[in-house]
Amino acid sequence: MTPSSNPIERSFELAAARCVDLTPHVYQRLFREHPEAQAMFRTEGSEPVKGSMLSLAIEAILDFAGERRGHFRLIESEVFSHDAYGTPRELFVAFFAVIADCLRDIVGEQWSDEIDAAWHKLLGDIEAIVLQQKHLVDARA
């Protein structure tokens, strides 16, 4: 298989070659960096939810960084559903940064300046979407 020319996709490809499942890495880091997030998950039976949530986030990231066929809109809609769960918007955005940080750790020396720049841009764009959604809500109020 030819490596992707998209740096975000490439970061996932490189990580997949070294790690079978990102889920435990992402949630261990999330709970370490944001302990308040752990209380938002049930103690039993939450593993499938975590895996599903991460899978949807990765799908949205890849679409957002790629062809934008529509899956990236999940980010916009999930902002509101996570509001209903009581998830602070800062924590919602931080989840994407945690994913990037885990990938960087797993990829190690193969994490290039190009990949790093692409992730910084992507995280800024995601934060802008979340802020835009907040402004839409504030304007309606």
C-alpha positions in Angstrom: 0.0 0.0 0.0 1.3 3.5 -0.9 1.5 5.8 2.1 -1.0 8.7 2.1 0.2 12.1 0.9 -2.1 13.6 3.5 -0.1 14.2 6.7 -3.0 13.5 9.0 -3.8 10.3 7.3 -0.2 9.3 7.3 0.0 9.9 11.0 -2.8 7.3 11.5 -1.1 4.9 9.1 2.2 5.1 10.9 0.5 4.6 14.2 -1.6 1.7 12.9 1.7 -0.1 11.9 2.8 0.1 15.6 -0.4 -0.1 17.6 -3.5 -2.3 17.1 -5.9 -0.2 19.2 -5.6 3.5 20.0 -8.5 3.4 22.4 -6.7 2.5 25.7 -3.9 5.0 24.9 -6.3 7.8 24.2 -8.5 7.3 27.2 -5.6 6.7 29.6 -4.1 10.0 28.5 -7.5 11.8 28.5 -8.2 10.7 32.1 -4.6 11.6 33.2 -4.7 15.1 31.6 -8.4 15.7 32.3 -9.4 13.6 35.3 -12.9 15.3 35.3 -13.6 13.4 32.0 -13.5 10.0 33.8 -16.6 10.7 35.8 -18.5 11.2 32.5 -18.1 7.5 31.7 -19.8 4.6 33.5 -17.3 2.4 35.4 -18.7 -0.8 33.8 -19.7 -1.3 30.1 -18.1 1.9 28.9 -15.4 0.3 26.8 -17.6 -0.2 23.7 -18.7 3.4 24.1 -15.1 4.7 24.2 -14.2 2.7 21.2 -17.2 3.9 19.2 -16.6 7.5 20.3 -12.9 7.3 19.2 -13.8 5.6 15.9 -16.3 8.4 15.1 -13.8 11.1 16.1 -11.2 9.5 13.8 -13.6 9.2 10.9 -14.5 12.9 11.4 -10.8 13.9 11.6 -9.9 12.0 8.5 -12.8 13.5 6.5 -12.1 17.0 7.9 -8.4 16.7 6.9 -9.3 15.1 3.6 -12.1 15.3 1.1 -14.8 16.7 3.4 -17.5 14.5 2.2 -19.6 15.2 5.2 -18.4 13.1 8.1 -16.6 16.1 9.5 -20.0 17.7 10.2 -20.2 15.1 13.0 -17.9 17.5 14.9 -20.4 20.3 14.6 -23.3 18.1 15.7 -21.4 16.4 18.5 -20.6 19.8 20.1 -24.4 20.1 20.8 -24.9 16.5 22.0 -21.9 16.8 24.3 -23.3 20.1 25.6 -26.4 18.1 26.6 -24.1 15.6 28.4 -22.5 18.5 30.3 -19.2 18.2 28.6 -17.3 21.5 28.7 -16.4 22.7 25.2 -12.8 23.0 26.2 -12.8 19.3 27.0 -14.5 18.5 23.7 -11.7 20.2 21.9 -9.0 18.7 24.2 -10.1 15.2 23.1 -8.8 15.9 19.6 -5.5 17.1 21.0 -5.2 14.0 23.1 -5.6 11.9 20.0 -2.8 13.9 18.3 -0.6 13.6 21.3 -1.1 9.8 21.4 -0.3 9.4 17.8 2.8 11.5 18.2 4.0 9.2 21.1 3.3 6.1 19.1 4.8 7.3 15.9 7.9 8.6 17.6 10.8 9.6 15.3 8.5 9.2 12.2 6.4 12.2 13.4 7.6 14.8 10.9 7.4 18.6 10.9 4.8 18.3 8.1 2.6 16.0 10.2 3.0 18.3 13.2 2.1 21.4 11.2 -1.0 19.6 9.8 -2.2 18.6 13.2 -1.7 22.1 14.6 -3.8 23.5 11.8 -6.4 20.8 12.2 -6.7 21.4 15.9 -7.1 25.1 15.3 -9.8 24.5 12.7 -11.7 22.2 15.1 -11.5 24.8 17.9 -12.8 27.4 15.4 -15.8 25.2 14.6 -16.6 24.7 18.3 -16.3 28.4 18.9 -18.5 29.1 15.8 -21.2 26.8 17.2 -21.0 28.6 20.5 -21.6 31.9 18.7 -24.6 30.5 16.9 -26.1 29.4 20.2 -25.3 32.8 21.8 -26.9 34.6 18.9 -30.1 32.6 19.2 -30.4 33.3 22.9 
